[in-house]
């Protein structure tokens, strides 16, 4: 398995090893042969997302699986040549099997499980175990980092040296076209409904090979089945709130894209999912309601986002650190010293530097 060519981006990776609903012929007994171990080109299916993570520098990887599939996955990680050759012990993935995780648990509910809540310590990536992608993961991470600079402020009252209240990080997901890509997409693929708006153009133009031109902000998303139900209820009319148009002006409606279930999430998403027990799916609920709250402000208190995104309140120990410190004299601590040139009462005759030859007219 190849190693990373870039430094670690500081992200965790959660690979969801759930059941294969469309692979019942091969995965009818997940206790013995889970979907994550189905061979593709002589490698277990889970090798591909593991390889994707290693290439972009992520070594903190956890496979999340139902308890009944834990033993065969752990055995494969220890014995299968494709999952062991060339990997150091610290680069090998861990396996977590939450007690309440079943074969029918939704991905949104999975984020609320105590074992997963305890597992996530910072910003993280969520991947399916059947990911096979030509997109370089480091390209996606770089775009996410560019759009979420650590020093960005949103104004407000100054606090310390920050100059404002720090903006919470956003997320990033991947949607791929279901038409127009030969050998990859077909007209029969399931699709999702997307409403997107343009992101702010960068100050410095992106390089030619950059994917920045394909990055847009999602303001509404739902599976096509949910969209069809809404159209049936409203007799073929899609009702859109006026606030959406007032906020963004130009909104693109897309119906030929599919969610790849590849996400980069900030840490606070775990608190967001924990506060909303009715969230069942990451794609439809977590991402869908988060996108709506960007322009439908009434949803912010209903979803608990006002509490999740509240600025950090310093603890009593942090507040006690405001005492003045002794002033440090940097001059006395410097190892670089300078001395004054020797003084001479006799005037010195100006002359050229030693590397410059005198002219013939010079006395």
C-alpha positions in Angstrom: 0.0 0.0 0.0 1.5 3.4 -1.0 2.5 6.0 1.5 1.6 9.6 1.6 3.6 12.2 -0.4 2.1 15.1 1.6 2.2 15.9 5.3 -0.8 14.9 7.4 -3.7 17.3 7.1 -4.6 16.7 10.7 -7.9 14.9 10.0 -9.4 11.7 11.3 -11.1 9.3 8.9 -14.2 7.3 9.6 -14.9 4.5 7.1 -18.4 3.2 7.4 -18.5 -0.6 6.9 -22.2 -1.2 6.7 -24.3 -3.8 4.9 -24.4 -4.2 1.2 -28.1 -3.9 0.4 -27.5 -4.3 -3.4 -25.0 -7.1 -2.8 -27.2 -9.6 -1.0 -26.0 -12.4 -3.1 -22.5 -12.0 -1.6 -23.2 -10.5 1.8 -26.2 -12.4 3.1 -24.1 -13.6 6.1 -22.3 -10.4 7.4 -21.1 -12.4 10.4 -18.8 -14.4 8.1 -18.4 -12.3 5.0 -19.2 -8.6 5.4 -19.5 -6.2 2.4 -16.2 -4.5 3.3 -14.3 -7.7 2.4 -15.9 -8.4 -1.0 -12.9 -8.7 -3.4 -12.5 -6.2 -6.2 -9.5 -6.8 -8.5 -8.0 -9.3 -5.9 -8.2 -6.7 -3.1 -10.8 -6.4 -0.3 -13.3 -3.6 -1.0 -12.1 -1.7 2.1 -8.6 -1.5 0.7 -9.6 1.3 -1.7 -10.8 3.9 0.9 -7.8 2.9 3.1 -5.5 3.6 0.1 -7.3 6.8 -0.6 -6.7 8.0 3.0 -3.0 7.0 3.1 -2.3 8.8 -0.2 -3.4 12.1 1.3 -1.5 11.7 4.5 -4.3 10.5 6.9 -3.1 7.7 9.2 -5.7 8.1 12.0 -8.3 5.8 10.4 -11.2 3.9 12.1 -13.5 1.4 10.5 -17.0 1.5 12.0 -18.9 -1.8 11.7 -21.8 -3.6 13.4 -20.5 -6.0 16.2 -21.4 -9.1 14.2 -18.9 -8.1 11.4 -16.1 -7.0 13.7 -14.2 -10.3 13.9 -13.8 -11.0 10.2 -12.7 -7.4 9.5 -10.1 -7.5 12.3 -8.9 -10.8 11.0 -8.5 -9.5 7.5 -6.6 -6.4 8.7 -4.1 -8.6 10.4 -3.7 -11.4 7.8 -4.6 -10.2 4.3 -1.5 -9.3 2.3 -3.1 -6.3 0.6 -4.0 -4.8 4.1 -0.7 -5.6 5.8 2.2 -5.4 3.4 4.1 -2.1 3.6 2.2 -0.7 6.5 3.7 0.3 9.8 1.7 -0.6 13.0 0.8 3.0 13.5 -0.7 3.3 10.0 -3.1 0.4 10.4 -6.7 1.1 10.9 -8.6 0.5 14.1 -12.0 -1.2 14.3 -14.9 0.1 16.4 -18.1 -1.8 16.7 -20.7 0.2 18.7 -23.0 -2.0 20.7 -26.2 -0.4 19.4 -25.1 -0.3 15.8 -27.2 -2.7 13.6 -27.3 -3.4 9.9 -30.2 -1.0 9.5 -28.9 2.0 11.5 -28.8 5.2 9.6 -25.6 7.2 9.1 -27.1 10.2 11.0 -28.0 8.0 13.9 -24.5 6.5 13.8 -23.0 9.9 14.6 -24.9 10.0 17.9 -23.7 6.7 19.2 -21.6 7.1 22.4 -18.6 5.2 21.0 -18.5 7.4 17.9 -19.0 10.6 19.9 -16.1 9.6 22.1 -14.0 8.6 19.1 -14.0 11.9 17.2 -11.5 14.4 18.6 -11.3 16.9 15.8 -12.2 17.6 12.2 -12.8 14.3 10.3 -13.6 12.7 7.0 -16.5 10.3 6.5 -16.1 7.6 3.8 -18.1 4.6 2.6 -16.2 1.3 2.4 -17.0 1.0 -1.3 -15.2 4.2 -2.4 -13.2 3.8 -5.6 -12.4 7.2 -6.9 -10.0 8.8 -9.3 -10.2 12.1 -7.4 -7.1 12.8 -5.4 -8.1 13.2 -1.8 -5.4 15.8 -1.2 -7.0 18.1 -3.8 -10.3 18.0 -1.9 -8.6 18.6 1.5 -6.6 21.5 0.0 -9.8 23.2 -1.2 -11.5 22.7 2.2 -8.5 24.2 4.0 -8.5 27.1 1.5 -12.1 27.9 2.2 -11.7 27.5 6.0 -8.6 29.5 6.9 -7.8 29.2 10.6 -7.4 33.0 11.1 -10.7 34.1 9.5 -12.9 36.3 11.7 -16.4 37.5 11.2 -16.1 40.9 12.9 -17.9 41.7 16.1 -16.4 42.9 19.3 -12.7 42.4 19.6 -11.5 39.7 22.0 -7.8 39.6 22.8 -5.5 39.7 19.8 -8.0 37.9 17.4 -9.7 41.1 16.4 -13.2 39.4 16.3 -15.2 36.3 16.8 -13.6 33.4 15.0 -15.8 31.8 12.3 -16.7 28.2 12.7 -15.4 25.9 10.0 -17.6 24.6 7.2 -17.7 21.3 5.5 -17.2 19.8 2.0 -18.8 16.9 0.2 -18.6 15.3 -3.2 -21.4 15.0 -5.8 -20.7 13.4 -9.1 -22.7 13.7 -12.4 -24.8 10.7 -13.3 -24.7 11.5 -17.0 -21.9 12.5 -19.4 -19.1 10.4 -18.0 -18.5 7.4 -20.2 -18.0 4.2 -18.2 -18.8 5.9 -14.9 -22.3 7.2 -15.0 -25.5 6.1 -16.7 -29.0 7.5 -17.0 -30.4 4.7 -14.8 -28.3 5.8 -11.8 -30.1 7.2 -8.8 -29.8 11.0 -8.4 -30.2 13.7 -5.8 -31.8 17.1 -6.0 -29.3 20.0 -5.4 -29.7 23.7 -5.2 -26.3 25.5 -5.2 -24.9 29.0 -5.3 -21.5 30.3 -6.3 -18.8 30.7 -3.7 -16.8 33.8 -3.3 -14.1 34.1 -6.0 -10.5 33.8 -4.6 -8.4 36.9 -4.6 -5.7 35.0 -6.5 -6.9 33.1 -9.5 -6.8 29.3 -9.1 -4.3 27.3 -11.2 -5.5 25.8 -14.4 -5.7 22.2 -13.0 -7.5 23.3 -9.8 -11.0 22.0 -9.0 -12.0 25.4 -7.5 -14.3 26.2 -10.4 -16.3 23.1 -9.5 -16.8 24.1 -5.9 -20.2 25.5 -5.1 -22.2 26.1 -1.9 -25.1 23.8 -1.3 -28.2 25.6 -0.1 -30.7 22.7 -0.5 -30.3 19.0 -1.1 -32.6 15.9 -0.9 -32.9 12.5 -2.6 -35.0 12.5 -5.8 -37.5 10.2 -4.0 -38.1 12.9 -1.4 -38.4 15.5 -4.2 -41.0 13.4 -6.0 -43.0 13.1 -2.9 -43.0 16.9 -2.5 -44.0 17.4 -6.1 -46.9 14.9 -5.7 -48.2 16.7 -2.6 -48.1 20.1 -4.4 -49.5 18.8 -7.7 -46.2 19.0 -9.6 -45.1 22.4 -8.2 -41.8 22.8 -6.2 -42.4 25.4 -3.6 -39.3 27.5 -2.9 -39.2 30.1 -0.1 -38.7 33.7 -1.2 -36.0 34.1 1.4 -33.7 31.8 -0.7 -33.9 34.1 -3.7 -33.6 37.2 -1.6 -30.5 35.9 0.1 -28.6 34.6 -3.0 -30.3 36.0 -6.1 -29.0 33.3 -8.5 -29.6 29.7 -7.5 -28.8 26.6 -9.7 -31.1 23.6 -9.5 -29.5 20.3 -10.3 -31.1 16.9 -10.8 -28.5 14.8 -12.5 -25.9 14.6 -9.6 -25.5 11.9 -7.0 -24.1 12.1 -3.5 -20.8 10.2 -3.3 -21.1 10.1 0.6 -17.6 11.5 0.9 -17.6 14.4 3.4 -15.1 16.5 5.4 -16.8 17.7 8.5 -15.7 20.1 11.3 -15.7 18.8 14.9 -18.9 20.7 15.8 -21.0 18.6 13.5 -20.9 15.8 16.2 -22.6 18.2 18.6 -25.1 19.2 15.8 -26.0 15.5 15.2 -26.2 14.8 19.0 -28.7 17.7 19.5 -31.1 16.4 16.7 -32.2 12.9 17.5 -34.5 12.8 14.5 -31.6 12.9 12.1 -31.4 9.5 10.4 -29.2 10.2 7.4 -26.1 12.3 6.9 -26.9 13.1 3.3 -30.6 14.0 3.7 -30.8 15.2 7.3 -27.5 16.5 8.6 -26.4 18.0 5.3 -29.9 19.0 4.2 -30.9 20.9 7.3 -27.5 22.4 7.7 -27.7 23.8 4.2 -31.2 25.2 4.8 -30.1 27.0 8.0 -27.7 29.1 5.9 -30.6 31.1 4.6 -33.6 30.2 6.7 -32.6 31.8 10.0 -35.6 30.6 11.9 -34.1 27.1 11.8 -31.0 28.1 13.8 -32.6 27.9 17.3 -34.9 25.0 16.3 -31.8 22.9 15.3 -29.8 24.0 18.2 -27.2 25.7 16.0 -27.1 28.8 18.2 -25.8 26.7 21.1 -23.5 24.5 18.9 -21.9 27.6 17.3 -21.8 29.7 20.4 -18.4 31.3 21.0 -16.2 29.6 23.5 -16.6 30.9 27.1 -13.2 31.0 28.9 -13.0 28.9 32.1 -12.1 30.3 35.5 -8.5 29.0 35.1 -8.2 30.8 31.7 -9.6 34.0 33.2 -7.0 34.0 36.0 -4.2 34.1 33.4 -4.8 37.8 32.7 -2.2 38.9 35.3 0.6 41.2 34.0 3.8 39.4 33.3 7.3 40.9 33.8 8.6 42.8 30.8 11.4 40.8 29.0 14.5 42.7 27.8 15.2 41.0 24.5 18.5 42.9 24.2 20.0 41.3 27.3 19.0 37.8 26.1 20.4 38.3 22.6 23.6 36.4 21.6 24.4 38.9 18.9 26.5 41.8 20.1 27.8 44.9 18.4 30.9 47.0 19.3 31.6 50.6 18.4 34.5 51.3 16.0 37.7 52.6 17.5 37.8 56.4 17.7 40.7 58.3 16.2 41.4 62.0 16.4 43.4 62.0 13.1 41.2 62.5 10.1 41.2 59.5 7.7 41.8 60.0 4.0 38.9 58.6 2.0 39.9 55.6 -0.2 38.3 52.9 -2.3 37.4 49.5 -1.1 40.1 46.9 -1.6 38.3 45.2 -4.4 38.2 48.5 -6.5 41.3 49.5 -8.3 42.4 53.2 -8.0 42.2 55.3 -11.2 45.5 56.5 -12.8 44.7 60.1 -11.7 44.4 59.2 -8.0 47.4 60.4 -6.0 
